[in-house]
Structure formats: structure tokens, C-alpha cells
Amino acid sequence: MRTAILTIASVFAIGVAASPSWLQEKGGENETGPYEVVDKWPAPWAQKGYIWGSQPGVFAETPNRIFIAARGELKLPETLPRTSNGIWGSLNQRATEPKAEMRSCILVVDGAGKTIESWTQWDRLFEGGGGPHKIRINPYDPERHVWFLDRESHTVQEFTRDGKTLLRTLGEKGVTAVDDRHFGRPAEIAWFPDGTFFIADGYQNRRVVKFDKTGKYVTSWGSQGSAPGQFGGVVHCVAVDSNRRVYVADAGNRRIQIFDENGKFLDQWTGLTSPNHIVITQDQSVWVSDLQTARILKYNTSGQLQTYWGLGGTTEGTFQGLHDFHVDSEGNLYLNQALAHRIDKYVPKPGADRNRLVGQPLGTGGSR
């Protein structure tokens, strides 16, 4: 019996020694995983007496040109409670609840978080609405046009890189329908290398819409429900891999569904809690943010969980309404929290396990 006990103890000791370093640390809750949070990033941009509103979108074109989508500015209470830590969520109110003033809805900051561009000339587009939902750039577009998913107006807008010209609007402002010319609160966009693109449509409709490279409608699929090819709630995110498979976050059914490019159901990953955003990286890893568990999760393309990290809360380094995330060419990670009025910049810790770092998004390369 003594020999058996020693053997079990030895096996346990070997297992601990072989486990990842992050499982051997003393204390901590692994809230920031392999990253460190950059303090006081970005620099505040709201006028005195105000704070920036909910921030649903972030996109890092380069390490020194990061787009931020903001739902305007919120007026601060005359007297802040002692519990306030500068984050709207610490006031026990979601940043999406009060009516914001539509100013500074599209910003560009540098690596230090300083505002270098403010596209205030387009604030008028969001009056009466909620500001842009997502900001994206087609990684295969040499002209680097900037796309806004304008959820409240039911449109998708394409701008020149400098923001001076609105090139195209898909959908009709203020009109919603389930057809080839309209959307119902669109949420996300993803491209194939040949220019084909897909829109997650969205908060009101329950479908994915496919367009060719010229913006011509090709097909769509999806409806309300829980069967394969149906969606149980908001169709919040669509992403594509290098094999032209289409991934859709189906939070209402606690799953991710996978289709071919014309909507044929291929697979589903069940047992998730609330998958909200998907980033597929060059190594074909599938990174997912979960709204309810406040975690970043890594899967392979077979749906097997590889690692995760994150913790809910309103303090620095925790998540409240994790909505969108993106990675720049230097490996810095940007996460936005739509319910807490906050965007955070995370930098890899020295010696961090690379398998736990979110890699370069598919279609991107080195620094530009």
C-alpha cells in the first residue's frame, strides 16, 4: 500500500511539473491571461463634465492607427459616488442605458492612446441612433477602405481610408426588411480574399447575407429557431477561415454554427454560454469572446477548446460586456466593453506562452 501511495504522489508531482506555467503561479485569478493591461489607455476625449459613451467597436489597422467606435458621450452626474472608479459600469448602470449625445462617434488613436483623428463630420449619420456598431477594414483591400456597421440605421457604409468620402451605403436608412436590399440592424462583416463578403444581419433579422466583390446580393440564410441553420437570437458575428467556411456566433442557442459559403450547414459547436465575437487567426485558431462568462476562449477548427482566460468585473483588467476584440501586427490586443464604456489595450507579458496569445487575424501580415 505504501508503494502505491508513493507512486500516486510521484505521478501527481510529475503532472504539476509538466503543467503550463500559468497553472503553477501562486494566487491570482488569471484575469488577464498572458497579457498586461496598459494603464489609462486610451487618453480621455470627452469634453469636461462628460465621459465617452459605450464603445461597441475597435479595429487596429496598425499599431499606431486604432479605430474606436463610440456611442457618443454621456453626461456625468453632478456628484460621483465614492464607489466610482472612472468607469461608467461602477455607477451600477450600463453605458448603453442613458441617452448619449452623438459626438465623437468615430475616433482614431495612436499606440499611446492619443486621438489623432476624429471623424466628427460624420457624427450626423448617427443622430437619433446609437453610433456605429463595428468598424472594419477588408484585409485584402489595397486601398484600405473603412466600413461601418450602423446597426440603428440598418445600413452598412464604406468610406475612403481618410474618412473624407462616403463611397457606398448598403441598405436603406431607417428601413428594415428581409430581402436583397435591406437589413435588420446589421452587426458584423467578413471577407474572402476574392472580395466576397458576408454580413451578420443581425439584431433584428436572423440571417447571414452573402455579397459578391461588387456588392451585389448573392444569397442569404437563417431564420428564428434552434434547428441547424437557424439562430436563437442576435446574429452578432460572422467570420471566415482559409477553407472558405463561415462561422456564426449563435449565442441564443449557446453555440457556434459553421456553414459552407452558400449557407449549407456543416457543423456546430454546442455547450458554449454566450459566444459574442469570433476572430480566426492565420494559424487557423478560432478565438471567441463570451459575453456571460467574460472570457476569451481559443478553439481549433474542430471545435476543441485549447485555452481560455478572463474575469468579469468593472476594475481594470476585467470584463463587463466584452463585445469586440482585435490584434495589431505587434501582437497587442484591444478589447472593448460595450456595457462599461471602456476599451483596453493589452500587451503580451514577457515570456508569455505564445499558444495563449491571440494571433494575427487571417488575411493580415506584418506591420504596415
Protein Blocks (a to p, Z undefined) as FASTA:
>chain_A
ZZmmmmmmmmmmmmmmmpcfklmpggjjhlnmmaccdehiacdfbdehiacdddfbccdf
bfklccdddehjadddfbdcfkbgoiaklnopafklpccddehkbccddfkopafbdcfk
lmmmmgoiaojfbdcddfklmnlpacdddfknopacdddfkopacfbdgdjehiacddfk
bcehiabdcddfkopacddddjkmccdddddfkopafbdcddedjbehiafbdcfbccdd
fkopacdddfknopacdddfkopafbdcehifbdcbdcddfkopacdddfklopacdddf
kopafbdcddedjbehiaehiabdcddfkopacdddfknopaddddddehiafklpccdd
ehiacdZZ
